[in-house]
Amino acid sequence: MPSSQVHRTSTLFPARPRAGS
């Protein structure tokens, strides 16, 4: 998973920055 994807997900879900699935 790209860093940009993790960063965007972190912005959407501060509580769960690694919520991929």
Secondary structure, DSSP 8 states (H G I E B T S, - for coil): --HHHHHHHHHH-SS-TT---
